Amino acid sequence: MLIALDAMGGDHAPAAIVAGALLARRELGIEIALVGLREVVEAELSRDGPVPAGIEVIHAAEAIAMDEHPAQAVRNKRDASINVAMGLVKRGVAGACVSAGNTGAVMASALLNLGRIQGIERPALGTIAPFTDTGVLVLDVGANADVKPNYLVQFAQMGAVYAERVMGVRNPRVALLNIGAEETKGSELMQDVFGRLGRAGVNFVGNIEGGDVHLGVADVVVTDGFTGNVAVKVTEGVADFIFRELRAAIYAKVQYKLAAAVLRPALMRMREKMDPGTYGGVPLLGVNGVVTIAHGNSDARAIRNALRFASDGASSGMLDAIRTFSARRG
């Protein structure tokens, strides 16, 4: 399974991207097409000695900067690395595309080059929160600030397919993020969606409040992109605050440092679980191809994990399952 990797996307590109590709090839055996300025990418590859078999470089003459206008840059720079990488997926050369570049540009490129799955009105960004052994899929987390009832229903259906096929959850429980558990809670939009989800062909378990998502009572949590983005960033901020406070407390007294030395393996496991780089990227669902968007600040380890994530998605049959679900619904 060849994965197209945008070598020019991200705050630390191309160095961290190339390093992540090498890790993924050596540790996971994933075949990778590094897409970017050939001379730049090959120079990074040569730093670690001979390039292992299974990694190739595909030339792209342009790159899209993190601060460029996404849609405009994608249209004007047709030979940008993200467009070339998406083209590999469109032609069936690659099974998935991974990029840590400008999120808006990645989404725009996916829509321009791959298009939407027939019957899907809007794509959705999902993220996996590490609250259970398999994780909790939350979507949308940024692609659609304003939504219609149909969008949220389709997010739920795509999320259920993804949770089953990629995350390995049998008959995943789907919940609607709301301000209360009762079906009469929330805005008119949320009350409307509540009724629709009961007829959507998913295992709908009702509303869920933000403070209960971590309890693992749902495998898929559906919301609009504005709310989802805020919720994810608040969660990441709280996790960072807890670890900073814990670190300050540990170094406050000698006896705490001694205790921390004993607890270090457990603390490191906890930090690893909460680190977004453990998953590496978020899926863009609803486009006609497997796309994983990594964090702009991704290091080599995060890129390695994003490639694993994308490879799992490409080999799971998830895309065909969403197409089938969408066609049946239509």
DRENGU-517583 format. One record per residue (C-alpha): residue number from 1; residue in three letters; z, y, x. Coordinates in Angstrom, 1 decimal. Each point is the difference from the previous one (the first is absolute). Layout:
# residues N
SITE,nr,rest,z,y,x
SITE,NUM,Ala,Z,Y,X
...
//
This chain:
# residues 330
SITE,nr,rest,z,y,x
SITE,1,Met,0.0,0.0,0.0
SITE,2,Leu,-1.2,3.2,1.7
SITE,3,Ile,2.0,3.1,-0.7
SITE,4,Ala,-1.5,3.5,0.5
SITE,5,Leu,2.5,2.3,1.7
SITE,6,Asp,-0.5,3.7,0.1
SITE,7,Ala,0.8,0.7,3.7
SITE,8,Met,-0.1,3.8,-0.4
SITE,9,Gly,2.4,0.3,-2.9
SITE,10,Gly,3.7,0.9,0.5
SITE,11,Asp,2.3,2.3,1.9
SITE,12,His,-0.1,-2.3,3.1
SITE,13,Ala,-3.6,-1.1,-0.1
SITE,14,Pro,-1.7,-1.5,1.7
SITE,15,Ala,2.7,-1.3,2.4
SITE,16,Ala,2.4,-1.4,-2.6
SITE,17,Ile,-2.8,-1.4,-2.1
SITE,18,Val,-1.6,-1.9,2.8
SITE,19,Ala,3.4,-1.2,1.2
SITE,20,Gly,0.7,-1.3,-3.5
SITE,21,Ala,-3.3,-1.7,-0.2
SITE,22,Leu,0.7,-1.8,3.2
SITE,23,Leu,3.4,-1.1,-1.3
SITE,24,Ala,-1.5,-1.3,-3.2
SITE,25,Arg,-2.7,-1.9,1.8
SITE,26,Arg,2.3,-1.6,2.5
SITE,27,Glu,2.9,-0.8,-2.3
SITE,28,Leu,-1.8,-0.6,-3.3
SITE,29,Gly,-3.5,-1.0,0.9
SITE,30,Ile,-1.6,2.6,-2.2
SITE,31,Glu,-3.6,0.9,0.8
SITE,32,Ile,-0.3,3.8,0.2
SITE,33,Ala,-2.9,2.6,0.0
SITE,34,Leu,1.4,3.2,1.6
SITE,35,Val,-2.1,2.8,-1.4
SITE,36,Gly,-0.2,3.3,1.9
SITE,37,Leu,-1.5,1.9,2.9
SITE,38,Arg,-1.1,-2.9,2.2
SITE,39,Glu,0.8,1.5,3.4
SITE,40,Val,3.5,1.1,-1.2
SITE,41,Val,0.9,-3.3,-1.6
SITE,42,Glu,-1.3,-2.1,2.9
SITE,43,Ala,1.9,2.1,2.4
SITE,44,Glu,3.2,-0.7,-1.9
SITE,45,Leu,-0.8,-3.7,-0.2
SITE,46,Ser,-0.6,-0.2,3.8
SITE,47,Arg,3.6,1.2,0.8
SITE,48,Asp,1.4,-3.5,-0.8
SITE,49,Gly,-2.5,-1.9,2.0
SITE,50,Pro,-2.7,-2.3,-1.4
SITE,51,Val,-0.7,0.5,-3.7
SITE,52,Pro,0.9,-3.2,-1.8
SITE,53,Ala,-2.7,-1.8,-2.0
SITE,54,Gly,0.1,0.9,-3.7
SITE,55,Ile,0.1,3.8,0.5
SITE,56,Glu,-3.2,2.0,-0.2
SITE,57,Val,-0.8,3.7,0.0
SITE,58,Ile,-2.2,1.6,-2.6
SITE,59,His,-1.2,3.5,0.9
SITE,60,Ala,0.7,2.9,-2.3
SITE,61,Ala,-1.1,3.4,1.2
SITE,62,Glu,2.6,2.1,-2.0
SITE,63,Ala,3.6,0.0,-0.9
SITE,64,Ile,1.9,1.7,-2.9
SITE,65,Ala,3.1,1.9,1.1
SITE,66,Met,3.3,-0.3,-1.8
SITE,67,Asp,-0.2,3.7,-1.1
SITE,68,Glu,-3.6,0.0,-1.3
SITE,69,His,-0.8,0.3,-3.7
SITE,70,Pro,-0.3,-3.7,-0.9
SITE,71,Ala,-2.8,-0.2,-2.5
SITE,72,Gln,-2.1,2.7,1.7
SITE,73,Ala,0.4,-1.6,3.4
SITE,74,Val,-1.0,-3.5,-1.3
SITE,75,Arg,-3.1,1.4,-1.6
SITE,76,Asn,-1.0,2.2,3.0
SITE,77,Lys,0.8,-2.6,2.7
SITE,78,Arg,-1.9,-3.0,-1.2
SITE,79,Asp,0.3,-1.6,3.5
SITE,80,Ala,3.7,0.5,0.2
SITE,81,Ser,2.0,-3.0,1.1
SITE,82,Ile,1.6,-0.6,-3.5
SITE,83,Asn,-3.4,0.1,-1.7
SITE,84,Val,-1.5,-2.4,2.5
SITE,85,Ala,3.0,-2.3,-0.4
SITE,86,Met,-0.3,0.1,-3.8
SITE,87,Gly,-3.7,-0.8,0.4
SITE,88,Leu,0.8,-3.2,1.8
SITE,89,Val,2.1,-1.1,-3.0
SITE,90,Lys,-2.7,1.1,-2.5
SITE,91,Arg,-2.7,-2.1,1.9
SITE,92,Gly,2.4,-3.0,0.1
SITE,93,Val,0.2,0.1,3.8
SITE,94,Ala,3.8,0.6,-0.2
SITE,95,Gly,2.4,-1.4,-2.5
SITE,96,Ala,2.3,3.1,0.0
SITE,97,Cys,0.4,3.5,1.4
SITE,98,Val,3.1,1.5,1.7
SITE,99,Ser,0.6,3.6,0.8
SITE,100,Ala,2.9,2.2,1.0
SITE,101,Gly,-2.1,3.1,-0.5
SITE,102,Asn,0.2,2.8,-2.5
SITE,103,Thr,1.0,-1.8,-3.2
SITE,104,Gly,-2.1,2.2,-2.2
SITE,105,Ala,-3.0,-0.7,2.2
SITE,106,Val,0.5,-3.7,-0.1
SITE,107,Met,0.2,0.0,-3.8
SITE,108,Ala,-3.0,2.3,-0.2
SITE,109,Ser,-2.0,-2.3,2.4
SITE,110,Ala,1.0,-3.1,-2.0
SITE,111,Leu,-1.2,1.5,-3.2
SITE,112,Leu,-3.2,1.4,1.5
SITE,113,Asn,-1.0,-3.2,1.9
SITE,114,Leu,1.5,-2.8,-2.0
SITE,115,Gly,0.4,1.5,-3.5
SITE,116,Arg,2.5,-1.1,-2.7
SITE,117,Ile,0.2,-3.4,-1.4
SITE,118,Gln,-1.8,-0.1,-3.3
SITE,119,Gly,2.4,0.9,-2.8
SITE,120,Ile,2.6,1.6,2.3
SITE,121,Glu,0.2,3.7,-0.8
SITE,122,Arg,2.1,1.1,3.0
SITE,123,Pro,1.1,-1.7,3.2
SITE,124,Ala,3.7,-0.2,0.9
SITE,125,Leu,2.0,0.1,3.2
SITE,126,Gly,2.8,-2.6,0.1
SITE,127,Thr,2.9,-0.4,2.4
SITE,128,Ile,2.3,-2.9,0.5
SITE,129,Ala,3.7,0.8,-0.1
SITE,130,Pro,2.2,-2.5,1.9
SITE,131,Phe,2.5,-0.6,-2.8
SITE,132,Thr,-0.7,-3.7,-0.4
SITE,133,Asp,-1.2,-2.9,2.3
SITE,134,Thr,-3.5,0.6,-1.2
SITE,135,Gly,0.3,3.7,-0.5
SITE,136,Val,-0.5,2.3,-3.1
SITE,137,Leu,-3.5,1.4,-0.5
SITE,138,Val,0.2,3.6,-1.2
SITE,139,Leu,-3.2,1.8,-1.2
SITE,140,Asp,-1.4,2.6,-0.1
SITE,141,Val,1.6,1.8,2.9
SITE,142,Gly,-2.5,2.8,0.5
SITE,143,Ala,-3.5,-0.5,-1.1
SITE,144,Asn,0.4,1.4,-3.6
SITE,145,Ala,2.4,2.8,-0.6
SITE,146,Asp,-1.2,0.3,-3.6
SITE,147,Val,-0.6,-3.2,-2.1
SITE,148,Lys,-1.1,-1.2,-3.4
SITE,149,Pro,1.5,-3.0,-1.7
SITE,150,Asn,-2.9,-2.2,0.9
SITE,151,Tyr,0.5,0.7,3.7
SITE,152,Leu,3.5,-1.2,0.0
SITE,153,Val,-0.9,-3.2,-1.9
SITE,154,Gln,-2.7,-0.7,2.5
SITE,155,Phe,2.4,0.7,2.9
SITE,156,Ala,2.3,-2.6,-1.6
SITE,157,Gln,-2.7,-2.6,-0.3
SITE,158,Met,-1.3,0.6,3.6
SITE,159,Gly,3.6,0.0,1.3
SITE,160,Ala,0.7,-3.3,-1.7
SITE,161,Val,-3.0,-1.7,1.5
SITE,162,Tyr,0.8,1.4,3.5
SITE,163,Ala,3.7,-1.2,-0.2
SITE,164,Glu,-1.1,-3.5,-1.0
SITE,165,Arg,-2.9,-0.4,2.4
SITE,166,Val,1.2,1.9,3.1
SITE,167,Met,3.8,0.1,-0.3
SITE,168,Gly,0.3,-3.5,-1.4
SITE,169,Val,2.0,0.9,-3.1
SITE,170,Arg,-0.6,-2.4,-2.9
SITE,171,Asn,-0.4,1.7,-3.3
SITE,172,Pro,1.2,3.4,1.4
SITE,173,Arg,2.3,2.1,-2.2
SITE,174,Val,-1.5,3.5,-0.7
SITE,175,Ala,2.1,3.0,-0.9
SITE,176,Leu,-0.7,3.6,-0.9
SITE,177,Leu,2.0,2.6,2.0
SITE,178,Asn,1.7,2.2,-2.6
SITE,179,Ile,3.2,2.1,-0.6
SITE,180,Gly,1.6,-2.7,-2.1
SITE,181,Ala,-0.3,-3.7,-0.9
SITE,182,Glu,-0.6,0.5,-3.7
SITE,183,Glu,-3.6,0.0,-1.2
SITE,184,Thr,0.6,3.4,-1.7
SITE,185,Lys,0.9,1.7,3.3
SITE,186,Gly,-2.2,2.3,2.0
SITE,187,Ser,-3.1,2.1,-0.8
SITE,188,Glu,-2.5,-0.7,-2.7
SITE,189,Leu,-2.2,-1.4,2.7
SITE,190,Met,2.6,-2.5,1.2
SITE,191,Gln,0.8,-1.1,-3.6
SITE,192,Asp,-3.7,-0.5,-0.6
SITE,193,Val,-0.4,-2.0,3.2
SITE,194,Phe,3.0,-2.1,-0.8
SITE,195,Gly,-1.7,-1.3,-3.2
SITE,196,Arg,-3.3,-0.6,1.8
SITE,197,Leu,1.6,-2.0,2.8
SITE,198,Gly,1.4,-2.5,-2.5
SITE,199,Arg,-3.6,-0.8,-0.9
SITE,200,Ala,-1.5,0.2,3.5
SITE,201,Gly,0.1,-3.6,1.0
SITE,202,Val,2.7,0.4,2.6
SITE,203,Asn,3.7,-1.1,0.2
SITE,204,Phe,1.3,3.4,-1.2
SITE,205,Val,3.9,0.2,0.2
SITE,206,Gly,0.4,3.5,-1.3
SITE,207,Asn,1.1,3.3,1.5
SITE,208,Ile,1.9,0.3,3.2
SITE,209,Glu,2.0,2.9,1.3
SITE,210,Gly,-0.4,1.3,3.5
SITE,211,Gly,3.5,-1.1,1.0
SITE,212,Asp,-0.8,-3.6,-1.0
SITE,213,Val,-3.2,-0.7,1.9
SITE,214,His,1.9,-1.3,3.0
SITE,215,Leu,1.8,-2.6,-2.2
SITE,216,Gly,-3.2,-2.2,0.0
SITE,217,Val,-0.2,-0.3,-3.8
SITE,218,Ala,-3.8,0.7,0.3
SITE,219,Asp,-2.6,-1.0,2.5
SITE,220,Val,-2.5,2.8,-1.0
SITE,221,Val,1.1,3.5,-1.0
SITE,222,Val,-2.6,2.3,-1.5
SITE,223,Thr,0.1,3.8,-0.1
SITE,224,Asp,-2.3,3.0,0.6
SITE,225,Gly,-0.9,1.1,3.5
SITE,226,Phe,2.1,3.1,0.0
SITE,227,Thr,3.2,-1.7,-1.0
SITE,228,Gly,-0.7,-3.1,2.2
SITE,229,Asn,-0.6,2.1,3.1
SITE,230,Val,3.2,2.0,-0.5
SITE,231,Ala,2.0,-3.1,-0.7
SITE,232,Val,-1.3,-1.8,3.2
SITE,233,Lys,0.6,3.0,2.2
SITE,234,Val,3.5,0.5,-1.4
SITE,235,Thr,0.8,-3.6,0.7
SITE,236,Glu,-1.3,0.2,3.5
SITE,237,Gly,2.0,3.2,0.6
SITE,238,Val,3.2,-1.6,-1.3
SITE,239,Ala,-0.6,-3.1,2.2
SITE,240,Asp,-0.4,2.3,3.0
SITE,241,Phe,3.1,2.0,-0.9
SITE,242,Ile,2.1,-3.2,-0.3
SITE,243,Phe,-1.1,-1.2,3.4
SITE,244,Arg,0.6,3.4,1.7
SITE,245,Glu,3.5,0.2,-1.5
SITE,246,Leu,0.7,-3.6,1.0
SITE,247,Arg,-1.1,0.7,3.5
SITE,248,Ala,2.1,3.1,0.2
SITE,249,Ala,3.0,-1.9,-1.3
SITE,250,Ile,-0.5,-2.8,2.5
SITE,251,Tyr,0.0,2.3,3.0
SITE,252,Ala,3.0,2.0,-1.2
SITE,253,Lys,2.6,-2.4,1.4
SITE,254,Val,0.0,-2.7,2.8
SITE,255,Gln,1.3,-2.7,-2.3
SITE,256,Tyr,-2.9,0.7,-2.4
SITE,257,Lys,-2.5,-0.5,2.8
SITE,258,Leu,1.6,-3.3,0.9
SITE,259,Ala,-0.2,-1.2,-3.6
SITE,260,Ala,-3.7,1.3,-0.2
SITE,261,Ala,-0.8,-2.2,3.0
SITE,262,Val,1.1,-3.0,-2.0
SITE,263,Leu,-1.9,1.1,-3.1
SITE,264,Arg,-3.1,1.1,1.8
SITE,265,Pro,-2.2,-3.0,-1.0
SITE,266,Ala,0.9,0.5,-3.7
SITE,267,Leu,-0.6,3.7,0.2
SITE,268,Met,-3.3,-0.4,1.7
SITE,269,Arg,-1.1,-2.5,-2.7
SITE,270,Met,0.9,2.6,-2.6
SITE,271,Arg,-1.9,2.7,1.7
SITE,272,Glu,-3.0,-2.2,0.4
SITE,273,Lys,0.0,-0.8,-3.7
SITE,274,Met,0.2,3.7,-0.9
SITE,275,Asp,-2.7,1.2,2.5
SITE,276,Pro,-3.3,0.8,-1.7
SITE,277,Gly,-1.8,-1.3,3.1
SITE,278,Thr,1.2,-3.5,-0.9
SITE,279,Tyr,-2.7,-0.1,-2.7
SITE,280,Gly,-2.3,2.3,1.9
SITE,281,Gly,-2.0,1.4,-2.8
SITE,282,Val,-0.4,0.4,-3.8
SITE,283,Pro,-2.8,-1.5,-2.1
SITE,284,Leu,-2.6,2.2,-1.8
SITE,285,Leu,-0.6,-2.0,-3.2
SITE,286,Gly,-2.9,0.5,-2.3
SITE,287,Val,-2.8,0.6,2.5
SITE,288,Asn,-2.7,-2.6,0.5
SITE,289,Gly,1.4,-1.2,3.3
SITE,290,Val,3.3,-0.8,1.8
SITE,291,Val,1.4,3.3,1.5
SITE,292,Thr,3.3,0.5,1.8
SITE,293,Ile,1.2,3.4,0.9
SITE,294,Ala,2.5,0.2,2.8
SITE,295,His,2.4,2.9,0.7
SITE,296,Gly,-1.4,2.8,2.1
SITE,297,Asn,2.8,-0.4,2.5
SITE,298,Ser,-0.6,-3.7,0.4
SITE,299,Asp,0.8,-1.6,3.4
SITE,300,Ala,-1.6,-3.2,1.4
SITE,301,Arg,2.4,-2.2,-1.9
SITE,302,Ala,-0.7,1.7,-3.3
SITE,303,Ile,-3.8,-0.4,0.5
SITE,304,Arg,0.5,-3.6,0.9
SITE,305,Asn,1.9,-0.6,-3.3
SITE,306,Ala,-2.5,2.1,-2.0
SITE,307,Leu,-2.8,-2.3,1.3
SITE,308,Arg,2.0,-3.1,-1.0
SITE,309,Phe,0.6,1.6,-3.4
SITE,310,Ala,-3.7,0.7,-0.4
SITE,311,Ser,-1.0,-3.5,1.1
SITE,312,Asp,2.4,-1.6,-2.5
SITE,313,Gly,-1.5,2.2,-2.7
SITE,314,Ala,-3.6,-0.9,0.9
SITE,315,Ser,0.6,-3.7,0.1
SITE,316,Ser,2.2,-0.2,-3.2
SITE,317,Gly,-2.8,0.3,-2.6
SITE,318,Met,1.8,3.1,-1.3
SITE,319,Leu,-3.1,2.1,-0.3
SITE,320,Asp,-1.9,-2.6,-2.1
SITE,321,Ala,3.0,-0.5,-2.2
SITE,322,Ile,0.2,3.7,-0.8
SITE,323,Arg,-3.7,0.0,-0.7
SITE,324,Thr,0.4,-2.9,-2.4
SITE,325,Phe,3.0,1.5,-1.7
SITE,326,Ser,-1.8,3.3,-0.4
SITE,327,Ala,-3.1,-1.7,-1.4
SITE,328,Arg,2.0,-2.0,-2.5
SITE,329,Arg,1.9,3.0,-1.1
SITE,330,Gly,-3.3,1.9,-0.5
//
